[in-house]
Amino acid sequence: MLLIYKEFLKNAKIILGSQSKGRQGLLKMIDLFKFEVFPSTFEENLDKQLDPTTYVQKTCEGKVINLLETFKQNNQEWDICIFADTVCEINGKIIEKPNDKEEASNFLKLFSNSLHLVHTCVYVVGKNEKNEIFQLNGIETTEVHFQYLPEKSIQTYVDDESNWKGRAGGYAIQALGNMFIKKINGDYSNVIGLPLPILDKLMSQVIEFLMKKD
């Protein structure tokens, strides 16, 4: 567990490759290490005919490649980089961040009185003193059951773009969107966008690699 690496984490240069406030909030909540935010500029436009878990893994991989290349070009210092991508799935269809108010409304109508899945892929990448790269990834899936959402509730919700903008599926479980939810099966932090149990496992293994002495 990351708890046993607190001393290592104190001096590590850790990067979160995401501008998601939810992900930043989770890392601040566990308060195990300081981190800097450098969002990837990877264009998330892969073929949505892919299986949703393949899609989210490939998108996250694209973020990794994009940002690490930027770091290489700019001689950016780092020890560990954390990346994540989250999508929702309903009836086999991939649901990402809504582009506008109308799309946000349509997503919530789809979810109303239904079950959807939230998939998050996490990559943790480490670089040692020899500039050797070690990376691991994992995917978490959570079932989210929405209660029935009246049309008026949906419209009132989407009128405030801070409720849906930049949020997979058009809602935030850690904010007002929590009121839509009947129950979840699985990891709550995954629905926010960064499954902490998987992060703990992957990051611990990456730190073990970085601490190896030849």
N, C-alpha and C positions, 0 to 999 in steps of 0.2 A: 504493500500500500504506500501511497505517496507520503503519508505521515512519517515514515521512517527515513525519508530522504530530505527532511526539512533543511538540514545544513547545506546539502548540495544545492537545493532550490534557492537558498538565500543569495547565492552568487551567480546563478545561471541567468543568461540572457534569453528570456522566453518571449516568443512572439505569438500573438493570436492573429491568424490570417482571416479575420472576419470583422466587419463593422457592426454586427448584430449586438444590439443593446442587451438582449436576453442572454446571449453567451457571455458577454462581458460581466453581466450581473451575477451569473452563476460562479464565475471564477473569483469575483470579488467576495461573494458569499462564503466560499470555502476558505478563502484568505490564507492559502498556503504559499503563494509566490506572487511576486510582482510581474507584470507583463506589459508589453507594448502592443499597440494595435496597428497592423499593416494589412488592410484588406486587399485581397487578390482582385485583379481586373479581368479575370477569366470570364468570357461571355458564356452565360449558362444557356446554351441553345442546342443541346444535343437532341438526338432523335427521340421523341416522346413515345415511339413505338417500342422502345426498349422496356424490359422488365423494370418496374419501379426501383427495386434494390440495385440492379445493375446501373440504372440511370443515375441514382444518387451517388453511387461509388465512382462512376466515371466522371461525374461533375466535380466531386471533391478532389479526385486525382488531377483534374485539369487545373483546379485552384492551386494545388501543390506545385505542379510543374511551372505554372505562370509566375507565382510569387518567388520561388527559389531562383528562377532565371533572372528576375528583377534584382534580387539580392546579389546575385553573382555579378551582374553588370555594374551595380552601385557599390560593390565591396561592403555590403551591409553585414555587420557582425550579428551572429546569433548562435545559440546553443541548441534550443528546442523550438520547433514551430508546431502550433496546434491549428488544425484545419477542420471544418465541419460543413456539411451541407444537409439540408432538411427538405423533404417533400412530403406531401400528403398523398394518399391513394384512396380512391373510392371506386368500387366496381372495376378495378383494374386500370383506372384512368389516373394519370399523374397530375397532381394539383400543386402548383408552385406558388409564388407570391403573385397576388393580383396586380394587374397593370393599372387598373382604375377602379373607381367606385362601383361601376356596374358589374365588373368581373368579381369584385369582392362580395357583392350581394348575391351573385349567382353561385359562388362557392358555398356561401352559408346556407342557401336554399338547398343545395345538394346534400349538405351535412345534416340538415334539420331532421330530427327524429330518425337518425341513421347512425351506422357504425362506419368510421373511416380509420385508416391506418396512418401513422406517422413514422416515417423512416428517416433516420439520421446516420450518415456515414462520418466517421471521425478518422482523421489521419494524424499521427504524431511522428514528427521527423526530428532526428537528432544528428548533430555534427560534432565529431570529436576533434582533438587537437591536431590530428593528422588530416583533417578535412574529409574524413570518411563519413559517409552518410548511412544512416540506419533508419528505416521507416516501417511502421506498422499501421494497420487500419482495421476497423471493425464497424459493424452495422447493428443498430438497435431498432426494434420496431415496437410501437405501443399502439394498442387499440383505444380509440377514443369514441365514446358513445355520446352523441348530442341529444338533448331533449328537443321537443318540438319548438321551433322558433316562429312566432307570428311575424307576418310581413312587416308590420309597423316596427317591431323590435329590430329587425334586420336593417330597415332603412334608417332608423335613428342611429344605429351602431355605425353604419358605413358613412353617415354624414360627417363624422369626425375621422379624417384620414389617418390620424395617429393610431386609431384602433386596428387598422388593417395594412397600412403601407409597410412594405418590407417584411411582411410576416407570411410564412408559408401557410397556405389555406385561408389567409385573410383574418386570422384571429390570434390572440395571445392568451394562452392559458394562465399566465402569471398576472394578467390584468383583467379588464372587464370581461374579456372572452370566457373567463372561468365560469361565468353565470350561465353559459350555454350548455355546460357539460353535465351529463347525468352521471357518468362514471368513466374511469379509465382502467385498462388492464395493462400493467407494465410500468415502465419507468417514467415518472413525472418530468424529470429534467430533460428527457429525450424530447418531449413535446415542446419544451422551451427552445430546444435546438442544440443541446450539448449533453448527451447522456454521461453523467458523472462516473458511474461505475465502470463504463468502458474506458473513459478517459483515464481513470485511476490505473486500470490494468495496463493499458498501452504505454502510458507515460512512465510507469514504474519499470517496464521492460526496456524502454529506451534509455532511461537513466542508468540502468545496470550496464548497458552497452557503453555509455559514455564514461562510466567509472572504471571500466576494465583497464588494468595496467599490464602491458605486454612485457 
